[in-house]
Amino acid sequence: MSKLAIIGGSGLTHLAGLEISHRQMMYTPYGEPSAPIIHGNYCGQSVIFLARHGARHTIPPHQINYRANIWCLKELGVTTVIAIAAVGSINSAMQIKDLVIPHQLIDYTWSREHTFFDQSLTQVTHIDFTEPYCESLRQQLLTAAQSLELKVHSQGIYGATQGPRLETAAEINRMAKDGCDIVGMTGMPEAALARELELCYATCAVIANWAAGLGTVPITLTDIEMTLADGIQQVRRLLAEVIKRL
Ligand code: HPA
């Protein structure tokens, strides 16, 4: 049987409508996760929720303990992870507040603890990461989004940057040439760690802003937050629908 976890990103530090049964503090060989793990019931299904940036949104992308977060979910018997992420758009067809279910990623992050396979090894391990996201979960997210007539893009290449600063215009230009459609700071190493622990993991990205150099106005946190407040409503509807169907 599948057991679902939702990792909430910026704009989704708590899941409205989740009937919380209990909060669980966890400790892992890698340290503590971003926040207590929330157990509850959402739309009739048992769900686990974790706020990636902490319960009060205080942990910047490069300081998130991705290993502890993913390890906790595995330890709790989670099989399926929907990761919510705010992103900037590089592709002019992907507009503010649209949803994107990425199918590929490029990792530009550095010096993050990015693997479980570096200590006490009996054998060097290389995971297959050709397709970084779980295709069946991607399709379930897409079917649910389409049934709600949400504006959703069925493919996209996610470029993961280090942050916490936003990118320069030249960096975004280079990422566009690399083929990136969207840019965010938390997609890696989260996706790879989930694969290392054999979790079915997919991302639902919400476009919060035009990436650096592509908009008509400078990117401000206030604008991003205002856009996200709206965009996240769609994510909540999508989660309710997908959970009913899982
Ligand atoms: N760049 C990186 N991460 C982001 C952005 C961005 O423009 N918007 C939201 N998260």
Residues whose N, C-alpha, C, O or C-beta is under 5 A from the ligand:
A	BS01	HPA	A86 V87 G88 V183 G184 M185 A208 W210 A211 A212
